[in-house]
């Protein structure tokens, strides 16, 4: 496959070099002429163990090239990856997508034949829709499919993460199966090694990236809060982290107390996720568990139930309060108790008295108005 990687930064360079090592013909494009000149000389602008050797070997084999000529590279490509920066926008915290949209316009003007355009950059939900709109508006006759394929690379272990991934997430919309076939071929070496290829919708793919980073940042923040508590109560936070990390549902990674999360991804991605939630009018931070339970389908409503409208609940890891039973308890608590009273409103008929029955239990009132209760 002929692949063009727009952006020769951390993600673009590592991804392009690894694709070339898979056997694809890759051209890395960047507007920074100084960076391109250095890469052609074998000078790597970032530190990543083993990257210099991969660059040298794939350049020597002719599978990897560097250029600032986007037009020629895109015209000859089967797949074009957008891997430009998306920093936090000054003032409001939203992701700055100006570089992504500018790349989309340049790509659209130079596409020839069917091409898959892939957003590799970390972008908010709905960016793929806007990229597709820009491309079709710029070049209405273009035959293109826009795909989301987020990266999950750790600095210092990016090559290992790319070649032995936990999963490969690919977001494709529409019924056209050509994009799915192309992306499967792009990742064919990993697919043959049974690395999970997760095909989903474009918006879902975009949210998976943000949700994953936010969850890891949350684990770091959580253990730091526990560390503060440990200092107050005289506990050992390392033992606490190990004790909860051995739980298979939690895991031990990202449970190391320290100064907090940082780097080039977590701060901007968590902020962008919060802004996305605000734009779509969903609560920030934590949604109350009680409130979520209250919105669950109740027993007897006939939704997704078995015979008689009873709710079927799947097996859960933690057996907490049952929302359906809580609703049933509340319903019974509101009903008036009938203790020997008759009538819909629970009123006692005139002349009726209660008589004790066997074992001290109360019996029903004697029949007949005006009769006195007989003692036994």
C-alpha positions as CSV (number, residue, x, y, z in Angstrom):
1,X,0.0,0.0,0.0
2,X,1.1,3.6,-0.7
3,X,0.7,5.7,2.5
4,X,1.2,9.4,3.1
5,X,1.6,10.6,6.7
6,X,0.8,14.3,7.0
7,X,2.9,15.5,10.0
8,X,6.3,14.2,11.0
9,X,6.0,14.8,14.7
10,X,5.9,12.2,17.4
11,X,2.9,10.3,16.3
12,X,3.3,10.8,12.5
13,X,7.0,9.8,12.5
14,X,6.7,6.7,14.7
15,X,3.6,5.6,12.8
16,X,5.1,6.2,9.4
17,X,8.3,4.4,10.2
18,X,6.4,1.4,11.6
19,X,4.1,1.2,8.6
20,X,7.3,1.2,6.4
21,X,8.7,-1.6,8.5
22,X,5.5,-3.6,7.8
23,X,6.4,-3.4,4.1
24,X,4.3,-0.4,2.9
25,X,5.6,2.5,0.9
26,X,5.4,5.5,3.2
27,X,6.0,9.2,2.6
28,X,6.2,11.5,5.6
29,X,5.2,15.1,4.8
30,X,5.9,18.1,6.9
31,X,6.0,21.9,6.1
32,X,9.1,22.3,8.3
33,X,11.8,22.2,5.7
34,X,14.5,22.0,8.5
35,X,12.9,18.9,10.0
36,X,12.6,17.2,6.6
37,X,16.3,18.0,5.8
38,X,17.4,16.6,9.1
39,X,15.3,13.4,8.7
40,X,16.8,12.8,5.3
41,X,20.3,13.0,7.0
42,X,19.2,10.5,9.6
43,X,18.8,13.0,12.4
44,X,15.8,12.2,14.5
45,X,14.1,15.2,16.1
46,X,12.6,13.2,19.0
47,X,13.9,10.7,21.4
48,X,12.5,7.2,21.0
49,X,14.6,4.1,21.6
50,X,15.2,2.2,18.4
51,X,13.6,4.8,16.1
52,X,16.9,5.9,14.5
53,X,17.7,2.3,13.4
54,X,14.2,1.8,12.0
55,X,14.5,5.0,10.0
56,X,17.9,4.2,8.6
57,X,16.9,0.6,7.6
58,X,13.7,1.6,5.9
59,X,15.2,4.6,4.1
60,X,17.9,2.3,2.8
61,X,15.3,-0.1,1.5
62,X,13.4,2.6,-0.3
63,X,10.2,2.1,1.6
64,X,10.4,5.4,3.6
65,X,10.8,8.9,2.3
66,X,10.5,12.4,3.6
67,X,9.3,15.5,1.7
68,X,7.6,18.8,2.0
69,X,5.7,18.3,-1.3
70,X,2.2,17.3,-0.2
71,X,0.7,17.5,-3.6
72,X,2.8,14.8,-5.2
73,X,2.6,12.5,-2.1
74,X,-1.2,12.7,-1.8
75,X,-1.9,12.1,-5.5
76,X,0.0,8.8,-5.4
77,X,-1.5,7.5,-2.2
78,X,-4.0,4.8,-1.3
79,X,-4.2,6.0,2.3
80,X,-3.5,9.5,3.8
81,X,-3.1,9.8,7.5
82,X,-3.6,13.2,9.3
83,X,-1.2,13.3,12.2
84,X,-0.8,17.0,12.9
85,X,-0.9,18.6,16.4
86,X,-4.1,19.4,18.3
87,X,-3.0,21.6,21.2
88,X,-5.4,23.2,23.6
89,X,-6.8,26.4,22.2
90,X,-5.8,29.4,24.2
91,X,-8.7,30.9,26.3
92,X,-11.3,28.2,26.3
93,X,-9.5,24.8,26.5
94,X,-11.0,23.3,23.4
95,X,-8.7,21.3,21.1
96,X,-7.2,23.6,18.4
97,X,-8.3,21.8,15.1
98,X,-7.0,24.5,12.7
99,X,-4.1,22.3,11.6
100,X,-6.4,19.3,11.0
101,X,-8.8,21.3,8.9
102,X,-6.0,23.0,7.0
103,X,-4.5,19.6,6.1
104,X,-8.0,18.4,5.0
105,X,-8.3,21.2,2.6
106,X,-4.9,20.6,1.1
107,X,-5.5,16.9,0.8
108,X,-8.9,17.4,-0.9
109,X,-7.3,19.5,-3.7
110,X,-4.8,16.7,-4.6
111,X,-6.7,13.5,-4.3
112,X,-6.8,11.2,-7.3
113,X,-8.9,8.0,-7.4
114,X,-10.4,6.3,-4.3
115,X,-8.5,7.3,-1.2
116,X,-9.0,6.7,2.5
117,X,-8.3,9.7,4.6
118,X,-7.5,8.8,8.2
119,X,-7.5,11.1,11.3
120,X,-4.6,9.8,13.5
121,X,-4.5,13.0,15.6
122,X,-6.4,13.0,18.9
123,X,-9.6,15.0,18.0
124,X,-12.9,15.7,19.7
125,X,-16.1,13.8,18.8
126,X,-17.5,14.9,15.4
127,X,-14.2,16.1,13.9
128,X,-14.3,13.3,11.3
129,X,-17.7,14.6,10.1
130,X,-16.2,18.1,9.7
131,X,-13.1,16.8,7.9
132,X,-15.4,14.9,5.4
133,X,-17.5,18.0,4.9
134,X,-14.4,20.1,4.2
135,X,-13.0,17.6,1.7
136,X,-16.3,17.2,-0.2
137,X,-16.9,21.0,-0.2
138,X,-13.4,21.6,-1.6
139,X,-13.5,18.9,-4.2
140,X,-17.1,17.7,-4.8
141,X,-16.1,15.0,-7.3
142,X,-13.6,13.3,-5.0
143,X,-14.0,9.6,-4.2
144,X,-13.0,9.4,-0.5
145,X,-13.9,7.8,2.8
146,X,-12.9,9.5,6.1
147,X,-11.8,7.1,8.9
148,X,-10.9,7.6,12.5
149,X,-7.8,5.6,13.8
150,X,-6.6,7.0,17.1
151,X,-3.1,6.2,18.4
152,X,-2.3,4.7,21.8
153,X,1.5,5.2,22.0
154,X,3.5,5.8,25.2
155,X,6.6,8.0,25.0
156,X,9.6,5.8,25.3
157,X,7.7,2.7,24.3
158,X,6.0,3.9,21.1
159,X,7.5,1.3,18.7
160,X,6.6,-1.6,21.0
161,X,3.1,-0.2,21.5
162,X,2.6,0.2,17.7
163,X,3.9,-3.3,16.8
164,X,2.3,-5.1,19.7
165,X,-0.9,-3.1,20.5
166,X,-3.6,-4.0,23.0
167,X,-6.1,-3.1,20.3
168,X,-6.4,-1.2,17.0
169,X,-9.5,1.0,16.9
170,X,-10.9,1.9,13.5
171,X,-14.0,4.1,13.1
172,X,-15.8,3.8,9.7
173,X,-19.2,5.2,8.8
174,X,-21.4,4.2,6.0
175,X,-22.0,0.9,4.2
176,X,-19.1,1.1,1.8
177,X,-16.8,-1.8,2.7
178,X,-13.8,-0.5,0.7
179,X,-12.4,1.5,3.6
180,X,-12.7,-1.5,6.0
181,X,-10.8,-3.6,3.5
182,X,-8.1,-1.0,3.0
183,X,-7.6,-0.5,6.8
184,X,-7.4,-4.2,7.3
185,X,-4.7,-4.4,4.7
186,X,-2.8,-1.5,6.3
187,X,-2.7,-3.4,9.6
188,X,-2.4,-6.8,8.0
189,X,0.9,-7.9,9.8
190,X,-0.8,-7.1,13.2
191,X,-4.1,-8.7,12.1
192,X,-2.2,-11.9,11.2
193,X,-0.7,-11.8,14.7
194,X,-4.2,-11.7,16.1
195,X,-4.0,-8.2,17.5
196,X,-7.6,-7.1,18.0
197,X,-9.0,-4.9,15.3
198,X,-12.0,-3.0,16.8
199,X,-14.2,-1.7,14.0
200,X,-16.8,0.8,15.1
201,X,-18.4,4.1,14.1
202,X,-16.3,7.2,13.6
203,X,-17.6,9.1,16.5
204,X,-17.3,6.1,18.8
205,X,-13.6,5.8,17.8
206,X,-12.9,9.4,18.5
207,X,-14.5,9.1,22.0
208,X,-12.6,5.9,22.8
209,X,-9.3,7.8,22.7
210,X,-10.5,10.6,25.0
211,X,-12.3,8.2,27.3
212,X,-9.1,6.0,27.6
213,X,-6.8,9.0,28.4
214,X,-9.3,10.5,30.9
215,X,-9.7,7.1,32.7
216,X,-5.9,6.8,33.1
217,X,-5.7,10.4,34.3
218,X,-8.5,9.6,36.8
219,X,-6.5,6.7,38.3
220,X,-3.5,8.9,38.8
221,X,-5.6,11.6,40.5
222,X,-7.4,9.0,42.6
223,X,-4.3,7.4,44.1
224,X,-2.9,10.9,44.8
225,X,-6.0,11.7,46.8
226,X,-5.6,8.4,48.6
227,X,-2.0,9.4,49.3
228,X,-3.1,12.6,51.0
229,X,-5.5,10.6,53.1
230,X,-2.8,8.1,54.0
231,X,-0.6,10.9,55.4
232,X,-3.5,12.0,57.6
233,X,-4.4,8.6,59.0
234,X,-0.9,7.0,59.1
235,X,-1.4,4.5,56.3
236,X,1.1,3.4,53.6
237,X,-0.1,4.5,50.1
238,X,2.2,2.0,48.3
239,X,0.6,-0.9,50.2
240,X,-2.9,0.5,49.5
241,X,-2.1,0.8,45.8
242,X,-0.8,-2.7,45.7
243,X,-3.8,-4.0,47.7
244,X,-6.3,-2.5,45.3
245,X,-4.2,-3.1,42.2
246,X,-4.2,-6.8,42.8
247,X,-7.9,-6.7,42.2
248,X,-8.4,-7.8,38.6
249,X,-11.1,-5.3,38.0
250,X,-8.8,-2.4,38.9
251,X,-5.3,-3.4,37.9
252,X,-2.0,-2.1,39.2
253,X,-1.0,0.3,36.3
254,X,-1.3,4.1,36.8
255,X,-1.6,3.6,40.6
256,X,1.6,5.3,41.6
257,X,1.3,8.3,43.8
258,X,3.3,11.3,42.7
259,X,3.1,15.0,41.6
260,X,0.2,14.3,39.3
261,X,-0.3,13.6,35.6
262,X,1.4,15.7,32.9
263,X,3.0,15.2,29.5
264,X,1.8,16.2,26.1
265,X,-1.5,14.3,26.1
266,X,-3.3,13.9,29.5
267,X,-3.7,17.6,30.4
268,X,-5.1,18.7,27.0
269,X,-7.2,15.6,26.4
270,X,-8.9,15.7,29.8
271,X,-9.7,19.4,29.3
272,X,-11.0,18.8,25.8
273,X,-13.2,16.0,27.0
274,X,-14.7,18.3,29.7
275,X,-15.4,21.0,27.1
276,X,-17.0,18.4,24.8
277,X,-19.3,17.3,27.6
278,X,-20.2,20.9,28.3
279,X,-21.0,21.6,24.7
280,X,-23.4,18.6,24.7
281,X,-25.0,19.5,28.0
282,X,-23.8,16.5,30.0
283,X,-22.6,16.7,33.6
284,X,-18.9,17.1,34.2
285,X,-16.8,15.2,36.7
286,X,-18.9,12.5,38.3
287,X,-22.6,11.7,37.7
288,X,-24.2,10.5,41.0
289,X,-24.7,6.8,41.1
290,X,-28.1,7.2,42.8
291,X,-29.4,9.4,40.0
292,X,-28.3,6.9,37.4
293,X,-30.0,4.1,39.3
294,X,-33.2,6.1,39.4
295,X,-33.3,6.3,35.6
296,X,-33.1,2.5,35.1
297,X,-36.2,0.7,33.9
298,X,-38.4,-0.4,36.8
299,X,-40.0,-3.8,37.5
300,X,-43.3,-4.3,35.7
301,X,-42.8,-1.7,33.0
302,X,-42.6,-4.4,30.4
303,X,-39.3,-3.2,28.9
304,X,-36.8,-5.9,28.1
305,X,-38.4,-8.2,30.6
306,X,-39.6,-11.8,30.6
307,X,-43.2,-13.0,31.1
308,X,-45.2,-10.8,33.4
309,X,-43.0,-7.7,32.7
310,X,-40.3,-8.8,35.2
311,X,-36.9,-7.2,34.4
312,X,-34.1,-9.5,33.5
313,X,-30.8,-8.3,35.0
314,X,-27.5,-9.6,33.7
315,X,-24.8,-10.9,36.0
316,X,-23.1,-8.0,37.6
317,X,-19.7,-7.8,39.3
318,X,-21.0,-6.0,42.4
319,X,-24.4,-6.7,43.8
320,X,-25.6,-3.3,45.1
321,X,-29.1,-2.2,45.8
322,X,-31.6,-3.3,43.2
323,X,-33.4,-0.3,41.6
324,X,-36.5,-2.4,40.9
325,X,-36.8,-3.6,44.5
326,X,-36.2,-0.1,45.9
327,X,-39.0,1.2,43.7
328,X,-41.3,-1.6,44.9
329,X,-40.5,-0.8,48.6
330,X,-41.3,2.8,48.0
331,X,-44.6,2.0,46.3
332,X,-45.7,-0.2,49.2
333,X,-44.6,2.3,51.8
334,X,-46.9,4.9,50.2
335,X,-50.0,2.7,50.3
336,X,-52.4,3.0,53.4
337,X,-52.3,-0.1,55.7
338,X,-55.6,-2.0,56.1
339,X,-55.9,-3.1,59.7
340,X,-59.4,-4.5,60.0
341,X,-60.9,-1.6,58.1
342,X,-63.3,-2.0,55.2
343,X,-64.0,0.0,52.2
344,X,-61.7,1.5,49.6
345,X,-60.8,4.4,51.8
346,X,-60.2,2.2,54.9
347,X,-63.1,3.6,56.8
348,X,-64.7,1.5,59.7
349,X,-68.4,0.8,59.3
350,X,-70.6,2.1,62.1
351,X,-71.3,-0.4,64.9
352,X,-68.5,-2.7,64.0
353,X,-65.9,-3.8,66.5
354,X,-63.0,-6.0,66.2
355,X,-62.9,-9.2,68.2
356,X,-59.8,-11.2,69.1
357,X,-59.4,-14.4,67.3
358,X,-57.3,-17.4,68.0
359,X,-53.7,-16.9,69.1
360,X,-54.6,-13.2,69.8
361,X,-55.0,-12.4,66.1
362,X,-57.7,-9.9,65.2
363,X,-60.7,-11.3,63.4
364,X,-63.0,-9.6,60.9
365,X,-65.8,-7.4,62.2
366,X,-69.1,-9.2,62.9
367,X,-71.5,-9.0,60.2
368,X,-74.7,-7.0,60.7
369,X,-74.8,-3.3,61.6
370,X,-75.3,-2.3,65.2
371,X,-74.3,-5.7,66.7
372,X,-71.9,-5.7,69.6
373,X,-68.8,-7.8,69.6
374,X,-69.2,-11.1,71.3
375,X,-66.5,-12.2,73.7
376,X,-65.1,-15.7,73.4
